Amino acid sequence: MKGKIRLKKWTLSAVGVVIAAGLLLFWSRMDADNASGAGEKQTFTDGSWKSLQQGRGDYSEYLAKNKNAVFADREIIVEASEYAKAEGEGIEKIDHFEGKSGVSLKTGEQGRVDWTINVAEAGFYNISVQYYPIEGKSSSIERSLLIDGELPFEEAEYLQFDRVWDNELDQIKRDNRGNDLRPQQFERPEWREDLLEDSNGYYADPFRFYLTSGTHTLSFVSQREPMVIRQLKLFQVKRPATYEDTFKRFHIDGLKETAGQMITVQGEDARAKSSPTLYPQTERASATVTPYSPKLIRVNTIGGYNWRIPGQWIEWEVDVPETGLYKIGMKVKQQFVRGLYSTRRLLINGEVPFQEAEQVPFRYESGYRIDVMGGDEPYLFELKKGKNIIRLEDTLGEFAPLIREVKDSLFNLNAMYRKIIMITGASPDKFRDYRVDQQVPNLLETFKSEQERLTAVSKELRRLSGGSSDSEALLKTMSLQLGELIDNPDTIPRRLVAFKTNTGGLGTWLQKAIEMPLQIDEIYVASPDKKFPASGDGFFAGLKHEFATFNYSFVIDYNQIGNASEKNNQRSITVWIGSGRDQANTLKAMIDETFTPETGINVNLKLVQMNTLLPATLAGRGPDVAMQIGIDIPVNYAMRKAAADLTQFPDYQDVAQWFRPSALVPFSYQKGVYALPETQTFNMLFYRKDILKELGLEVPQTWDDVYKLLAVLNKNHMQLGMPISAPATSVPVPGQNIPPNPIFATLLMQNGGQFYRNDGKESDLDSRIGVETFKTWTDFYSDYKLEREFDFANRFRTGEMPIGIVDYTTYNQLSVFAPEIRGMWGFVPIPGTKQQDGTIRRDTPSTGSGTLMLNGAKDKDAAWQFMKWWTGKEAQTNYGREMEALMGASARYPTANIKALDSLPWPLADYESLKEEFEWVRGIPEVPGGYFTGRHLQNAFLKVVVSANTEAREAILDYVQYIHEEIHAKRKEFGLPE
């Protein structure tokens, strides 16, 4: 019996060993396959996967069309002042400008300049521009290049030229607590020579332009910002030699390795940067940075998340005692990017020293460490005696072709999705066989091509990153789904939602993949015989740091954003801000740098939840000034005598001229004004140029045009986007304000209607115009089946909603969110109502935020000075630029100050459209009980469109009664004439 049991155990053990061996063999083969796939270098630069969509005219297509061409062995110099033709404002010839001999050409932010050139030898040419960035709106300069009157390729429409920024002061200023203040950035222009290259960084090499022999016309078209141009040069850029060849040259030239030298440059002491966002940073999470304090704020690093966009660069000046060979190391932190790694191009005195310096990798690792250029066998760099300039420039490096392929893939997949929904609609019938694989040309071929492309990109990512990562997971998921759709095409309609979700994720991947942050504490230039400092934190140093910061957390007030009042200066005000900490910190820095030194008034800035403003005011513990509040709050506080009337100040009328009259309407009550506008936004019409062209449609100018457009869109299962106002929270908040729907307000205003009559004593929505407008508005959703809830940015990106009337700040989101459709969309004034005289009326309502002075403010004059400073041109412009610099173009600030808005870096053509609609913007007045207007307008809409059991006229008249009753009740409560 025991023998049988023992035999059984041996048998089970043997089976277990065989199974384990089999699994190990299987896994080893899987790993071998993966290693093989990961190690096999893919080729992306040759355009391995051609788009099955219509040609977009991009740079890849341009290179493919001229694939047999070679570089010409010629150099052509074009003097900017010797132009053939110039048109536009601000064109001027200038002699000996800023120390540059000869005649230069000043060009404005609009216009065009043509130069005629004679090309002796056909072939490719790189083009460089010698320019000087004169004062403008502090954003990068943008030009389009035309060759013989046409764009050579899509990317040539957006050529960027950097400005040069530096710290305003050489020394860091400190506040009265001993904390370092962030250095103010100022422009330090200088003559520069830049090559024309891709502003998005998708191509590592400069653009090459093919020119046939003969006469050609080169044209620069101004898109944004002025600049002075000295000359253009057409030539071939010489690629740097390899490090091996460069090292041999060092010996031939007799360069010696230096000895005994160790030079440390603090990262925050950079001499120049390409953007004001690259200001010195504060690092408080590590004890290894220099300077360091566990208690006080010290400016001690540079870069970080702000230094993430391709093309951004930072320069440091290094003074070496002798000419010779040095090694370079850097104390850096790169814990921002997993899977991918951050890449930088290293330049010494304006030149890349050797090929390997074109792409210097900074891989992911927690905390600070020393990265040595060249690794275990450091590269040696030639430095001249005296001052040398070291520059690091953000580049996509080896990831550029991969990201480019994903961008092209996303464009193709979105195009296929759009063609599918033209047949099935966005919500297909799951029981119907649409045969989309037969009805959509090249559908399965496109899916197959994109599956292969994404699989290859995924393998190459794995090879570059040295293993699997979350960066490739989404690409694998998309590739797997495409494979399943190819195998089972009949399932495509019912899997459309998942397909759309994955393509949306692909777009997010694309947006994140181009971000390559890097934070630098110190740069070391050392002789080969010197050792770099120890890398990173030690265990006990880290423990000491954590213990010290923990103890200080009990005595430091982290909620105090502004300076505490000084005892020798009793003038102070308390200001509450309700936005994020980034905004509060930016405002604090501006107050410390400008307002307090200029006025002697201290500001206690506190970051709070604005829903505490009412109870704090009632308890007598409210602030003197509340910022960034909703437009409904000032008048509600004014009714209760809690807000100060700003017209009491003698210079109010001058201040009011800073804003459009429409911005002040919601803050006006009886004869007083109770807030100053901060932001003002309104609707614009966004449209996809490519899709409207494909459908043979024009941009609608009137609502009659909109009806015609809707017929074509519905036929192709596409949608027009028009927003429906909804509460900000799913759970109703007592007294929560729901503004009137902007589309209804637009139609009402364009037809001469109004929201209130008799000085706000009654609602005017029961008038003939009000009732007719309400019916017109609801018909869009009941007759034309417009969607009430949607994510416009995503649907606009995929093309299923190729046109929409939404808030103009959507422009900022699309600029960053959808790089694959750059240049394929535009925005213009909203459709209008045609008048009897033939003119088109384009009225639209505005919304926004304001700054309120509480009636309980002890020093109203000081509070008024702060409000004037904050809403003035200079502060609003600086704040807008800081926000855009800090958070990117998606955070462009919609200031209500007219001159400040003029100073923000909008592309000129888009800003002209914005200004045109701004002339039609109107404010909606706030009246006692007016909060019922938006709420019951929405209730009436839902009763007609959703319940679909009530006529539009009956619904609006019923709910207007509730509005009348609430207005009468509130006027009676506040003792106002009824």
DABELNOR-V665148 format. One line per field, one symbol per residue. ss: DSSP state (H for helix, E for strand, C for the rest). psi: psi as a letter, one per 40 degrees, with the letter a starting at -180 (. if undefined). burial: I if it has 16 or more other C-alpha atoms within 10 Angstrom, else O. A space follows every 10 residues. Layout:
# DABELNOR-V665148
ss->???
psi->???
burial->???
This chain:
# DABELNOR-V665148
ss->CHHHHHHHHH HHHHHHHHHH HHHHHHHHHH HHHHHHHHHC CCCCCCCCCC CCCCCCCCHH HHHHHCCCCC ECCCCEEEEC CCCCEEECCC CEEEECHHHC CCEEEEECCC CEEEEEEEEC CCEEEEEEEE EECCCCCCCC EEEEEEECCE ECCHHHHCEE ECCCEEECCC CCCECCCCCE CCCCEEECCC EEEEECCCCC CCCCCCCCEE ECCEEEEEEE EEEECCEEEE EEEEECCCCC CCHHHHHHHH HHCCCCECCC CEEEEEHHHC CEECCCCCCE EECCCCCCCC CCCCCCCCEE EEEECCCCCC CCEEEEEEEE CCCEEEEEEE EEEECCCCCC CEEEEEEECC ECCCHHHHCE EECCEEEEEE EECCCCCCCC EEECCEEEEE EEEECCHHHH HHHHHHHHHH HHHHHHHHHH HHHHCCCCCC CCCCCHHHHC CCHHHHHHHH HHHHHHHHHH HHHHHCCCCH HHHHHHHHHH HHHHHHHCHH HCHHHHHHHH HHHHHHHHHH HHHCCCCEEE EEEEEECCCC CCCCCCCCHH HHHHHHHHHH HHCCCCCCCE CCCCCCCCCC CEEEEEECCC HHHHHHHHHH HHHHHHHHHC CEEEEEECCH HHHHHHHHCC CCCCEEEEEE CCHHHHHHHC CCECCHHHCC CHHHHHCCEC HHHHHCCEEC CEECCEEEEE EEEEEEEEHH HHHHCCCCCC CEHHHHHHHH HHHHHCCCCE EECCCCCCCC CCCCCCCCCC CHHHHHHHHH CCCCCEECCC CEECCCCHHH HHHHHHHHHH HHCCCCCCCC CHHHHHHHCC CCEEEEECCH HHHHHHHCHH HCCCEEEECC CEEECCCCCE ECCEEEEEEE EEEECCCCCH HHHHHHHHHH HCHHHHHHHH HHHHHHHCHH HCCCECEHHH HHHCCCCHHH HHHHHHHHCC EECCCCCCCC HHHHHHHHHH HHHHHCCCCC CHHHHHHHHH HHHHHHHHHH HHHCCCCC
psi->dddddddddd dddddddddd dddddddddd ddddddddeh hiheeefdhi heiihefadd dddddfdeii hifihhhhhd efidihiiie hhhhhfhfeh iahihhiaei aihhhhihhd hiaihihihh ihgihbeeii hhiihihfei hdideeeghi hiihiihdid ihiiaeeeii ihhhhihgii hihiihihde eehdiiihhh hiiahihhhh hhdhiiihhd iihhahhhii iidddddddd ddefhihiie hhhhhhdefi diieieefii ihheeieeih iihedihhhe aibaddgehh dhiiiihhhi eihahiihih hihgfdhici iiiihhhhfe ihdiddedgh ihihhhaiih hhhebdgiih ihhihahihh hhhhiebeed dddddddddd dddddddddd edddidgihe eihefddddh hfdddddddd dddddddddd ddddeeiiie dedddddddd dddddddgde eddeeddddd dddddddddd dddehgihhh dihhhiidei iiiihaiidd dddddddddd ddeeehgeeh diiiiidehe hiihhhheai dddddddddd ddddddddee hihghhhihe eeddddddef fiidhhifii eeddddddde feihheeehd edddddeeii dddedeehhb eiheihhdih iiiihiihdd ddddefiihh didddddddd dddddefiih hhihiiidid hhhhehhhii hddddddddd eeiidiiffe diieeeiddd dddddddddd dddefiidhi gdddddddee geiihiheed dddddddgde fheeiiiiii iahhideeih hfiiiiaaii hhhidehdgd dddddddddd eidddddddd ddddddeide fhhgiehddd ddeigihddd ddddddddee hiihihihee eedddddddd dddddddfei iddddddddd dddddddddd dddefih.
burial->OOOOOOOOOO OOOOOOOOOO OOOOOOOOOO OOOIIOIIOO OIOIOOOOOI IIOOOOOOII IIIOOOOOOO IIOOIOOIII IOIOOIOOOO IOIIOOIOOO OOIIIIIIII IIIIIIIOII OIIIIIIIII IIIIOIIIII IIIIIIIOOO OIIIIIIIII IIIIIIIOOO OIOOOOOOII IIIIIOIIIO IIIOIIIIII IIIIOIIIII IOOOOIIIII IIIIIIIIII IIIIIIOOOI OOIOOIIOOI OOOOOOIIOO OIOOIIIIII IIIIIIIIII IIIIOIIIII OIIIIOIIII IIIIIIIIII IIIIIIIIII OOOIIIIIII IIIIIIIOII IIIIIIIIIO OIIIIIIIII IIIIOOOIII IIIIOOOOII IIIOOOOIII IIIIIIIIII IIIIIIIIII IIIIIIIIII IIIIIIOIOO OOOIOIIOOO OOIIOIIIII IIIIIIIIII IIIIIOOIOO IIOIIIOIIO IIIOIIOOII IIIIOIOOII OIIIIIIOII IOIIIIIIII IIIIIIIIOO OIOOOIIOOO OIOOIOOOIO OOOOOOOOOO IIIOIOOOOO IIIIIIIIOO OOIIIIIIII IIIOIIOOOO IIIIIIIIOI OOIOOOIOOO OIIIIIIIII IIIIIIIIIO OIIIIIOOOO OOOOOIOIII OIIIIIIIIO OOIIIIIIII IIIIIIIIII IIOOOOOOII IIOOOIOOII OOIIOIIIII IIIIIIOOOO OOOOOOIIII IIIIIIIIII IOIIIIOOOI IIIIIIOOII IIIIIOIIII IOOOOIOOOO OIIIIIIIII IIIIIIIIII IIIIIOIIII IOOOIIIIII IIIIOOOOOO IIIIIIIIII IIIIIIIOOI OIIIOIIIII IIIOIIIIII IIIIIIOIII IIIIIIIOII IOIIIIIOOO IOOIOOIIOI IIIIIIIIII IIIIIIIIOI IOIIIOOOOI OIIOIIIOII IOIIOIIIOI IOOOOOOO
